[in-house]
Amino acid sequence: MRKERILIVDDDPDIRDVLNLTLFEHYSIAAASNGEEGLEMVKTKNPDLIILDFNMPKMDGPEFCRQLRRDILLRHLPVIMLTGRSETKDMVTGIESGADDYLVKPFEPDTLLARIRMILKRTSRSLDANPLTHLPGNSSIMEEFQARIDAGKPFAVGYVDLDKFKIYNDKYGFEHGDEFIRSLARILIDATLKFCGKDAFVGHIGGDDFVFICDDDKADAVSQDIIDAFDKLSPDFYNEEDRKAGFITGVDRQGNAVKANLVSVSIGIVNNIHQKITHVAQIGELGAELKKFAKSVGKSNFQRDQRKQK
């Protein structure tokens, strides 16, 4: 069974040691000595919970929380904040900055473990998020589809999928594959924020399947930006020999030996400009059809639904 991951962010090495001794039997532990280092490690270690010191050099706990909550990909991570001071103002500052819970040092190990279990349990129940990327999952995606339909305004949904990804996973392993997927998630977030700001939505259906939702007139620019960024990044996930060759060999889903180009990204864009969309299942059906057509091209591309309703 996978151990849940906890990131400790504290400038005091003694506190880091105490926390590690308290937690290592139950959780997978990573540690950072200041807020700036901690923010970078959040992106690479993919923690399920963060234990954060209030007062640190370079970046204190409240500022760490504020920056974390600004990031769509990271804002749902639960945070327990620690402090050596028990003044009410520190507790209020920590909670207002985005911390989920608060403990005053020194603390009882059993109390900390109980708080962690409670928060992780509460988070898993209340948050419909993909555990790999922390992006909204299928329930949230369906709710967002319905909200866009109900609003009655022009919108577009981009269905995003990786090509030849199974063959990559078979050769390089699931850990490398997970990093590939997390990198794609980051590209989607960056592209939608660049062109659509706070009105954009990105969801993770599962595996290497994602969606983004935005205004229809922004969808082409978002898609092209995703493709450009992904094609630039994709070769970095291969060893030098495969990168130079431009392909790897493997077995497809039908068991046939194949020569696969480097992983590419396909996007099918569904919109309500040329036809009326009245239910969420209609979006899924159109998206699957368009994505299948995009995948047949053989390289990164996007395909837009141009058909007009009769």
Secondary structure, DSSP 8 states (H G I E B T S, - for coil): ----EEEEE-S-HHHHHHHHHHHTTTSEEEEESSHHHHHHHHHHH--SEEEEESS-SSS-HHHHHHHHHH-TTTTT--EEEEES---HHHHHHHHHHT-SEEEESS--HHHHHHHHHHHHHHHHHH--B-TTT--B-HHHHHHHHHHHHHHTS--EEEEEEEESHHHHHHHH-HHHHHHHHHHHHHHHHHHHHHHHGGG-EEEEEETTEEEEEE-HHHHHHHHHHHHHHHHHHGGGGS-HHHHHHTEEEEE-TTS-EEEEES-EEEEEEEESSSS---SHHHHHHHHHHHHHHHHTTSSSEEEE------
